Amino acid sequence: MSGGMDSTTLAYIAKDMGYDILALHMNYGQRTQNKELACARRAAEALDAADFVEISLDYFTRFGTSSLTDMDIAVEEGTLGRADRPNTYVPFRNANLISIATSYCESRDGDAMFIGVQSGDHIGYPDCTPEFIAAMQNVIRIGTQTEKEIKLLTPFVSMNKTDILREGLRLGVQYEDTWSCYDTEDTACGVCSSCLSRLKAFADLGIADPIPYANR
């Protein structure tokens, strides 16, 4: 649970499917980690999560190359529908996150892990593609010792941000307690790719986004 729009909605989906929530939050040196942690905790409380575990992965800050973890690289302004790799891509991040989540899930005798990859992530983020998820599911099957197979579930993999928001509204997600901005923690920038896609989703459904933006 990152505290973001997709992640929080996904947790509500998992709860609606009948799962008890074991909330795992990972700080990997991202710019907005304090805000994300606070939002993730509020969502876990709202869902009556059975557990909340925070993990620090600050080694990503030593690698550079991503504006999310290297403070010397400015977060670029986003463009909806872009086809190239954005500078917010963190190399092979999701493989690291899924690996740690698998250890946590297996240790707690969990049945499934949920990851909020969605259709808008497929271009520019290779570790969000259906092919990547299928490969990781195979690794999980081979590398765990549970009698049951731990499922890696991606309910949003064919959905866009608007579809996700529509589902979240149906389930009563409190979007004022989520954070999507890549760049700032107090007032969302409104121009990074994550802000743009979030704003578009709310606009598509004709409702106002409840979080504050610098340009509004």
CYANA upper distance limits for C-alpha pairs under 8 A (distance plus 0.5 A):
  1 MET  CA      7 SER  CA      5.92
  1 MET  CA      8 THR  CA      6.92
  1 MET  CA     11 ALA  CA      7.89
  1 MET  CA     23 ALA  CA      6.56
  1 MET  CA     24 LEU  CA      6.19
  1 MET  CA     25 HIS  CA      5.63
  1 MET  CA     26 MET  CA      8.38
  1 MET  CA     40 ALA  CA      6.31
  2 SER  CA      7 SER  CA      6.43
  2 SER  CA      8 THR  CA      7.93
  2 SER  CA     25 HIS  CA      6.28
  2 SER  CA     26 MET  CA      7.59
  2 SER  CA     36 GLU  CA      6.39
  2 SER  CA     37 LEU  CA      7.45
  2 SER  CA     39 CYS  CA      8.36
  2 SER  CA     40 ALA  CA      6.31
  3 GLY  CA      7 SER  CA      6.90
  3 GLY  CA      8 THR  CA      6.48
  3 GLY  CA     35 LYS  CA      8.45
  3 GLY  CA     36 GLU  CA      5.23
  3 GLY  CA     37 LEU  CA      6.86
  3 GLY  CA     38 ALA  CA      7.89
  3 GLY  CA     39 CYS  CA      5.13
  3 GLY  CA     40 ALA  CA      4.46
  3 GLY  CA     41 ARG  CA      8.19
  3 GLY  CA     43 ALA  CA      7.79
  3 GLY  CA    177 ASP  CA      8.38
  3 GLY  CA    178 THR  CA      5.90
  3 GLY  CA    179 TRP  CA      6.55
  3 GLY  CA    180 SER  CA      8.45
  4 GLY  CA      8 THR  CA      6.44
  4 GLY  CA     36 GLU  CA      7.37
  4 GLY  CA     39 CYS  CA      8.07
  4 GLY  CA     40 ALA  CA      8.18
  4 GLY  CA    178 THR  CA      5.60
  4 GLY  CA    179 TRP  CA      5.31
  4 GLY  CA    180 SER  CA      5.61
  5 MET  CA      9 THR  CA      6.65
  5 MET  CA    165 LEU  CA      8.46
  5 MET  CA    175 TYR  CA      7.41
  5 MET  CA    178 THR  CA      6.13
  5 MET  CA    179 TRP  CA      7.01
  5 MET  CA    180 SER  CA      6.81
  5 MET  CA    198 ARG  CA      8.44
  6 ASP  CA     10 LEU  CA      6.52
  6 ASP  CA    116 GLY  CA      6.27
  6 ASP  CA    161 LYS  CA      8.25
  6 ASP  CA    164 ILE  CA      7.41
  7 SER  CA     11 ALA  CA      6.87
  7 SER  CA    115 ILE  CA      7.79
  7 SER  CA    116 GLY  CA      5.96
  8 THR  CA     12 TYR  CA      7.03
  8 THR  CA     40 ALA  CA      7.92
  8 THR  CA     43 ALA  CA      7.07
  8 THR  CA    173 VAL  CA      8.07
  8 THR  CA    178 THR  CA      7.74
  9 THR  CA     13 ILE  CA      6.78
  9 THR  CA    164 ILE  CA      7.68
  9 THR  CA    165 LEU  CA      8.16
  9 THR  CA    167 GLU  CA      8.12
  9 THR  CA    168 GLY  CA      5.78
  9 THR  CA    173 VAL  CA      6.94
 10 LEU  CA     14 ALA  CA      6.71
 10 LEU  CA    114 PHE  CA      7.73
 10 LEU  CA    115 ILE  CA      8.09
 10 LEU  CA    116 GLY  CA      6.73
 10 LEU  CA    155 PRO  CA      8.23
 10 LEU  CA    156 PHE  CA      8.48
 11 ALA  CA     15 LYS  CA      6.73
 11 ALA  CA     21 ILE  CA      7.85
 11 ALA  CA     47 LEU  CA      8.49
 11 ALA  CA    114 PHE  CA      8.27
 12 TYR  CA     16 ASP  CA      6.58
 12 TYR  CA     47 LEU  CA      7.72
 12 TYR  CA    168 GLY  CA      7.93
 12 TYR  CA    171 LEU  CA      7.34
 12 TYR  CA    173 VAL  CA      7.66
 13 ILE  CA     17 MET  CA      6.70
 13 ILE  CA    168 GLY  CA      8.48
 13 ILE  CA    171 LEU  CA      8.25
 14 ALA  CA     18 GLY  CA      7.12
 14 ALA  CA     19 TYR  CA      6.09
 14 ALA  CA     20 ASP  CA      8.33
 14 ALA  CA     21 ILE  CA      8.04
 14 ALA  CA    114 PHE  CA      8.06
 15 LYS  CA     19 TYR  CA      5.52
 15 LYS  CA     20 ASP  CA      6.76
 15 LYS  CA     21 ILE  CA      7.27
 15 LYS  CA     47 LEU  CA      7.92
 20 ASP  CA     49 ALA  CA      7.28
 20 ASP  CA     50 ALA  CA      7.13
 21 ILE  CA     44 ALA  CA      8.33
 21 ILE  CA     47 LEU  CA      7.98
 21 ILE  CA     48 ASP  CA      8.17
 21 ILE  CA     49 ALA  CA      5.24
 21 ILE  CA     50 ALA  CA      6.24
 21 ILE  CA     51 ASP  CA      7.58
 22 LEU  CA     49 ALA  CA      6.46
 22 LEU  CA     50 ALA  CA      6.09
 22 LEU  CA     51 ASP  CA      5.36
 22 LEU  CA     52 PHE  CA      6.72
 22 LEU  CA     53 VAL  CA      8.46
 23 ALA  CA     44 ALA  CA      7.03
 23 ALA  CA     49 ALA  CA      7.04
 23 ALA  CA     50 ALA  CA      8.24
 23 ALA  CA     51 ASP  CA      6.34
 23 ALA  CA     52 PHE  CA      5.12
 23 ALA  CA     53 VAL  CA      6.73
 24 LEU  CA     52 PHE  CA      6.43
 24 LEU  CA     53 VAL  CA      5.46
 24 LEU  CA     54 GLU  CA      6.58
 24 LEU  CA     55 ILE  CA      8.10
 24 LEU  CA    101 ALA  CA      7.74
 25 HIS  CA     37 LEU  CA      7.59
 25 HIS  CA     40 ALA  CA      7.65
 25 HIS  CA     52 PHE  CA      8.03
 25 HIS  CA     53 VAL  CA      6.64
 25 HIS  CA     54 GLU  CA      5.29
 25 HIS  CA     55 ILE  CA      6.74
 26 MET  CA     54 GLU  CA      6.26
 26 MET  CA     55 ILE  CA      5.26
 26 MET  CA     56 SER  CA      6.37
 26 MET  CA     57 LEU  CA      7.35
 26 MET  CA     97 LEU  CA      8.09
 27 ASN  CA     33 GLN  CA      6.52
 27 ASN  CA     37 LEU  CA      8.40
 27 ASN  CA     54 GLU  CA      7.92
 27 ASN  CA     55 ILE  CA      6.66
 27 ASN  CA     56 SER  CA      5.34
 27 ASN  CA     57 LEU  CA      6.31
 27 ASN  CA     58 ASP  CA      7.53
 28 TYR  CA     33 GLN  CA      8.38
 28 TYR  CA     56 SER  CA      6.54
 28 TYR  CA     57 LEU  CA      4.86
 28 TYR  CA     58 ASP  CA      5.37
 28 TYR  CA     59 TYR  CA      7.72
 28 TYR  CA     60 PHE  CA      6.53
 28 TYR  CA     61 THR  CA      7.93
 28 TYR  CA     69 THR  CA      7.99
 29 GLY  CA     33 GLN  CA      7.35
 29 GLY  CA     57 LEU  CA      7.47
 29 GLY  CA     58 ASP  CA      5.58
 29 GLY  CA     59 TYR  CA      8.31
 29 GLY  CA     60 PHE  CA      7.03
 29 GLY  CA     61 THR  CA      6.23
 29 GLY  CA     68 LEU  CA      8.09
 29 GLY  CA     69 THR  CA      5.79
 30 GLN  CA     68 LEU  CA      5.48
 30 GLN  CA     69 THR  CA      5.36
 31 ARG  CA     68 LEU  CA      6.28
 31 ARG  CA     69 THR  CA      6.97
 31 ARG  CA     71 MET  CA      8.13
 31 ARG  CA    182 TYR  CA      7.41
 31 ARG  CA    183 ASP  CA      6.77
 31 ARG  CA    184 THR  CA      7.58
 31 ARG  CA    185 GLU  CA      8.49
 32 THR  CA     36 GLU  CA      6.63
 32 THR  CA    181 CYS  CA      8.19
 32 THR  CA    182 TYR  CA      7.15
 32 THR  CA    183 ASP  CA      7.21
 32 THR  CA    184 THR  CA      6.57
 32 THR  CA    185 GLU  CA      5.86
 33 GLN  CA     37 LEU  CA      6.51
 34 ASN  CA     38 ALA  CA      6.85
 34 ASN  CA    185 GLU  CA      8.11
 35 LYS  CA     39 CYS  CA      6.76
 35 LYS  CA    179 TRP  CA      7.64
 35 LYS  CA    185 GLU  CA      6.12
 35 LYS  CA    186 ASP  CA      8.44
 36 GLU  CA     40 ALA  CA      6.54
 36 GLU  CA    178 THR  CA      8.11
 36 GLU  CA    179 TRP  CA      6.79
 37 LEU  CA     41 ARG  CA      6.67
 38 ALA  CA     42 ARG  CA      6.90
 39 CYS  CA     43 ALA  CA      6.77
 39 CYS  CA    177 ASP  CA      5.97
 39 CYS  CA    178 THR  CA      5.93
 39 CYS  CA    179 TRP  CA      7.39
 40 ALA  CA     44 ALA  CA      6.65
 40 ALA  CA    178 THR  CA      8.12
 41 ARG  CA     45 GLU  CA      6.69
 41 ARG  CA     52 PHE  CA      8.09
 42 ARG  CA     46 ALA  CA      6.68
 42 ARG  CA    177 ASP  CA      7.47
 43 ALA  CA     47 LEU  CA      6.72
 43 ALA  CA    177 ASP  CA      7.84
 44 ALA  CA     48 ASP  CA      6.61
 44 ALA  CA     49 ALA  CA      5.66
 44 ALA  CA     52 PHE  CA      7.65
 45 GLU  CA     49 ALA  CA      6.67
 58 ASP  CA     62 ARG  CA      8.18
 59 TYR  CA     63 PHE  CA      7.73
 60 PHE  CA     64 GLY  CA      7.74
 60 PHE  CA     69 THR  CA      7.07
 61 THR  CA     69 THR  CA      5.53
 61 THR  CA     70 ASP  CA      6.47
 64 GLY  CA     69 THR  CA      7.18
 64 GLY  CA     70 ASP  CA      5.72
 65 THR  CA     70 ASP  CA      7.37
 65 THR  CA     73 ILE  CA      8.38
 65 THR  CA     87 ASN  CA      7.98
 65 THR  CA     90 VAL  CA      7.99
 66 SER  CA     70 ASP  CA      6.33
 66 SER  CA     73 ILE  CA      7.64
 66 SER  CA     87 ASN  CA      6.03
 66 SER  CA     88 THR  CA      5.74
 66 SER  CA     89 TYR  CA      6.32
 66 SER  CA     90 VAL  CA      5.89
 66 SER  CA     91 PRO  CA      8.23
 67 SER  CA     71 MET  CA      7.01
 67 SER  CA     72 ASP  CA      8.02
 67 SER  CA     73 ILE  CA      5.32
 67 SER  CA     74 ALA  CA      6.24
 67 SER  CA     75 VAL  CA      5.74
 67 SER  CA     76 GLU  CA      8.48
 67 SER  CA     87 ASN  CA      6.33
 67 SER  CA     88 THR  CA      5.68
 67 SER  CA     89 TYR  CA      8.34
 68 LEU  CA     75 VAL  CA      7.56
 68 LEU  CA     88 THR  CA      5.99
 68 LEU  CA     89 TYR  CA      8.24
 68 LEU  CA     90 VAL  CA      7.78
 68 LEU  CA    182 TYR  CA      7.29
 68 LEU  CA    183 ASP  CA      8.18
 69 THR  CA     90 VAL  CA      8.23
 75 VAL  CA     87 ASN  CA      7.58
 75 VAL  CA     88 THR  CA      7.32
 75 VAL  CA    182 TYR  CA      7.75
 75 VAL  CA    183 ASP  CA      6.76
 75 VAL  CA    192 CYS  CA      7.52
 76 GLU  CA     86 PRO  CA      8.39
 76 GLU  CA     87 ASN  CA      7.38
 76 GLU  CA     88 THR  CA      8.39
 76 GLU  CA    192 CYS  CA      6.84
 77 GLU  CA    191 VAL  CA      5.84
 77 GLU  CA    192 CYS  CA      5.14
 77 GLU  CA    193 SER  CA      7.02
 78 GLY  CA    191 VAL  CA      6.46
 78 GLY  CA    192 CYS  CA      5.02
 78 GLY  CA    193 SER  CA      4.31
 78 GLY  CA    194 SER  CA      8.04
 78 GLY  CA    196 LEU  CA      7.36
 79 THR  CA    193 SER  CA      6.67
 79 THR  CA    196 LEU  CA      8.21
 80 LEU  CA    193 SER  CA      7.36
 80 LEU  CA    196 LEU  CA      7.53
 80 LEU  CA    197 SER  CA      7.37
 81 GLY  CA    120 GLY  CA      8.44
 82 ARG  CA    123 ILE  CA      8.35
 83 ALA  CA    123 ILE  CA      6.37
 83 ALA  CA    124 GLY  CA      7.05
 84 ASP  CA    123 ILE  CA      7.56
 84 ASP  CA    124 GLY  CA      6.04
 85 ARG  CA     89 TYR  CA      7.52
 85 ARG  CA    123 ILE  CA      7.71
 85 ARG  CA    124 GLY  CA      4.41
 85 ARG  CA    125 TYR  CA      7.28
 86 PRO  CA    124 GLY  CA      6.73
 89 TYR  CA    124 GLY  CA      7.97
 89 TYR  CA    125 TYR  CA      6.91
 92 PHE  CA     96 ASN  CA      7.40
 92 PHE  CA    127 ASP  CA      6.78
 93 ARG  CA     97 LEU  CA      6.85
 93 ARG  CA    127 ASP  CA      7.92
 94 ASN  CA     98 ILE  CA      6.35
 94 ASN  CA    127 ASP  CA      6.40
 94 ASN  CA    128 CYS  CA      7.98
 95 ALA  CA     99 SER  CA      6.55
 95 ALA  CA    127 ASP  CA      7.58
 95 ALA  CA    136 MET  CA      8.08
 96 ASN  CA    100 ILE  CA      6.90
 97 LEU  CA    101 ALA  CA      6.62
 98 ILE  CA    102 THR  CA      6.49
 98 ILE  CA    136 MET  CA      8.47
 99 SER  CA    103 SER  CA      7.02
100 ILE  CA    104 TYR  CA      6.86
101 ALA  CA    105 CYS  CA      6.47
101 ALA  CA    113 MET  CA      7.83
102 THR  CA    106 GLU  CA      6.46
102 THR  CA    113 MET  CA      8.03
102 THR  CA    140 ILE  CA      7.67
103 SER  CA    107 SER  CA      6.57
104 TYR  CA    108 ARG  CA      6.80
105 CYS  CA    109 ASP  CA      6.60
105 CYS  CA    110 GLY  CA      5.30
105 CYS  CA    111 ASP  CA      7.95
105 CYS  CA    112 ALA  CA      7.88
105 CYS  CA    113 MET  CA      7.65
105 CYS  CA    150 ILE  CA      8.43
106 GLU  CA    110 GLY  CA      6.35
106 GLU  CA    144 THR  CA      7.80
106 GLU  CA    146 THR  CA      7.58
106 GLU  CA    150 ILE  CA      8.17
109 ASP  CA    146 THR  CA      8.31
110 GLY  CA    150 ILE  CA      7.63
111 ASP  CA    148 LYS  CA      8.19
111 ASP  CA    149 GLU  CA      7.96
111 ASP  CA    150 ILE  CA      5.73
111 ASP  CA    151 LYS  CA      7.01
112 ALA  CA    150 ILE  CA      5.66
112 ALA  CA    151 LYS  CA      4.99
112 ALA  CA    152 LEU  CA      6.36
112 ALA  CA    153 LEU  CA      7.32
113 MET  CA    150 ILE  CA      7.81
113 MET  CA    151 LYS  CA      6.66
113 MET  CA    152 LEU  CA      5.43
113 MET  CA    153 LEU  CA      6.49
114 PHE  CA    152 LEU  CA      6.46
114 PHE  CA    153 LEU  CA      5.32
114 PHE  CA    154 THR  CA      6.52
115 ILE  CA    152 LEU  CA      7.86
115 ILE  CA    153 LEU  CA      6.97
115 ILE  CA    154 THR  CA      6.11
116 GLY  CA    154 THR  CA      6.65
116 GLY  CA    155 PRO  CA      7.92
116 GLY  CA    156 PHE  CA      6.66
116 GLY  CA    157 VAL  CA      8.00
117 VAL  CA    121 ASP  CA      6.99
117 VAL  CA    128 CYS  CA      5.99
117 VAL  CA    129 THR  CA      8.14
117 VAL  CA    154 THR  CA      7.02
117 VAL  CA    156 PHE  CA      6.68
117 VAL  CA    157 VAL  CA      6.03
118 GLN  CA    122 HIS  CA      7.70
118 GLN  CA    128 CYS  CA      7.99
118 GLN  CA    154 THR  CA      8.49
118 GLN  CA    156 PHE  CA      5.38
118 GLN  CA    157 VAL  CA      4.69
118 GLN  CA    158 SER  CA      6.60
118 GLN  CA    159 MET  CA      6.19
118 GLN  CA    160 ASN  CA      6.61
118 GLN  CA    161 LYS  CA      8.08
119 SER  CA    156 PHE  CA      7.87
119 SER  CA    157 VAL  CA      5.98
119 SER  CA    158 SER  CA      5.71
119 SER  CA    159 MET  CA      6.03
119 SER  CA    160 ASN  CA      5.98
120 GLY  CA    160 ASN  CA      6.52
120 GLY  CA    161 LYS  CA      8.00
121 ASP  CA    125 TYR  CA      6.24
121 ASP  CA    128 CYS  CA      6.47
121 ASP  CA    129 THR  CA      7.87
122 HIS  CA    126 PRO  CA      6.93
122 HIS  CA    128 CYS  CA      6.17
122 HIS  CA    129 THR  CA      5.48
125 TYR  CA    129 THR  CA      7.87
126 PRO  CA    132 PHE  CA      7.69
127 ASP  CA    132 PHE  CA      6.20
127 ASP  CA    133 ILE  CA      8.10
128 CYS  CA    132 PHE  CA      7.02
128 CYS  CA    133 ILE  CA      7.53
129 THR  CA    133 ILE  CA      6.90
129 THR  CA    157 VAL  CA      8.47
130 PRO  CA    134 ALA  CA      6.60
130 PRO  CA    157 VAL  CA      7.61
131 GLU  CA    135 ALA  CA      6.75
132 PHE  CA    136 MET  CA      6.72
133 ILE  CA    137 GLN  CA      6.63
133 ILE  CA    152 LEU  CA      8.13
134 ALA  CA    138 ASN  CA      6.92
135 ALA  CA    139 VAL  CA      6.90
136 MET  CA    140 ILE  CA      6.62
137 GLN  CA    141 ARG  CA      6.71
137 GLN  CA    151 LYS  CA      7.60
137 GLN  CA    152 LEU  CA      6.51
138 ASN  CA    142 ILE  CA      6.76
139 VAL  CA    143 GLY  CA      6.32
140 ILE  CA    144 THR  CA      6.44
140 ILE  CA    150 ILE  CA      7.65
141 ARG  CA    149 GLU  CA      6.68
141 ARG  CA    150 ILE  CA      7.60
146 THR  CA    150 ILE  CA      8.31
156 PHE  CA    160 ASN  CA      7.97
156 PHE  CA    164 ILE  CA      7.55
159 MET  CA    163 ASP  CA      6.26
159 MET  CA    164 ILE  CA      7.14
160 ASN  CA    164 ILE  CA      6.87
161 LYS  CA    165 LEU  CA      6.65
161 LYS  CA    197 SER  CA      7.34
161 LYS  CA    198 ARG  CA      7.31
161 LYS  CA    201 ALA  CA      6.16
162 THR  CA    166 ARG  CA      6.69
162 THR  CA    200 LYS  CA      8.08
162 THR  CA    201 ALA  CA      4.76
162 THR  CA    202 PHE  CA      7.60
162 THR  CA    204 ASP  CA      7.22
162 THR  CA    205 LEU  CA      7.85
163 ASP  CA    167 GLU  CA      6.90
164 ILE  CA    168 GLY  CA      6.69
165 LEU  CA    169 LEU  CA      6.61
165 LEU  CA    201 ALA  CA      7.25
165 LEU  CA    202 PHE  CA      7.97
166 ARG  CA    170 ARG  CA      6.89
166 ARG  CA    205 LEU  CA      8.24
167 GLU  CA    171 LEU  CA      6.93
168 GLY  CA    172 GLY  CA      6.62
168 GLY  CA    173 VAL  CA      5.70
169 LEU  CA    173 VAL  CA      6.34
174 GLN  CA    178 THR  CA      7.92
175 TYR  CA    209 ASP  CA      8.29
175 TYR  CA    210 PRO  CA      7.25
175 TYR  CA    211 ILE  CA      8.23
176 GLU  CA    209 ASP  CA      8.30
176 GLU  CA    210 PRO  CA      5.60
176 GLU  CA    211 ILE  CA      5.91
179 TRP  CA    211 ILE  CA      8.32
180 SER  CA    188 ALA  CA      8.31
180 SER  CA    194 SER  CA      6.44
180 SER  CA    195 CYS  CA      6.67
180 SER  CA    198 ARG  CA      7.90
181 CYS  CA    185 GLU  CA      7.95
181 CYS  CA    188 ALA  CA      5.85
181 CYS  CA    189 CYS  CA      7.04
181 CYS  CA    190 GLY  CA      7.96
181 CYS  CA    192 CYS  CA      7.43
181 CYS  CA    194 SER  CA      6.40
181 CYS  CA    195 CYS  CA      5.89
182 TYR  CA    192 CYS  CA      7.13
182 TYR  CA    194 SER  CA      7.12
182 TYR  CA    195 CYS  CA      8.22
183 ASP  CA    188 ALA  CA      7.95
183 ASP  CA    189 CYS  CA      7.14
183 ASP  CA    192 CYS  CA      7.87
184 THR  CA    188 ALA  CA      6.32
184 THR  CA    189 CYS  CA      6.94
187 THR  CA    211 ILE  CA      8.38
187 THR  CA    212 PRO  CA      5.87
187 THR  CA    213 TYR  CA      5.73
187 THR  CA    214 ALA  CA      6.28
188 ALA  CA    195 CYS  CA      7.72
188 ALA  CA    211 ILE  CA      8.09
188 ALA  CA    212 PRO  CA      6.61
188 ALA  CA    213 TYR  CA      5.06
188 ALA  CA    214 ALA  CA      6.53
189 CYS  CA    195 CYS  CA      7.60
189 CYS  CA    213 TYR  CA      6.39
189 CYS  CA    214 ALA  CA      5.91
189 CYS  CA    215 ASN  CA      7.77
190 GLY  CA    195 CYS  CA      5.51
190 GLY  CA    196 LEU  CA      6.75
190 GLY  CA    199 LEU  CA      8.37
190 GLY  CA    213 TYR  CA      6.24
190 GLY  CA    214 ALA  CA      6.98
190 GLY  CA    215 ASN  CA      6.96
191 VAL  CA    195 CYS  CA      6.50
191 VAL  CA    196 LEU  CA      6.44
192 CYS  CA    196 LEU  CA      6.72
193 SER  CA    197 SER  CA      6.71
194 SER  CA    198 ARG  CA      6.69
195 CYS  CA    199 LEU  CA      6.53
196 LEU  CA    200 LYS  CA      6.61
197 SER  CA    201 ALA  CA      6.81
198 ARG  CA    202 PHE  CA      7.06
199 LEU  CA    203 ALA  CA      6.62
199 LEU  CA    209 ASP  CA      7.28
200 LYS  CA    204 ASP  CA      6.43
201 ALA  CA    205 LEU  CA      7.06
202 PHE  CA    206 GLY  CA      6.70
202 PHE  CA    207 ILE  CA      5.93
202 PHE  CA    208 ALA  CA      6.61
202 PHE  CA    209 ASP  CA      6.43
203 ALA  CA    207 ILE  CA      6.52
203 ALA  CA    208 ALA  CA      7.54
212 PRO  CA    216 ARG  CA      8.08
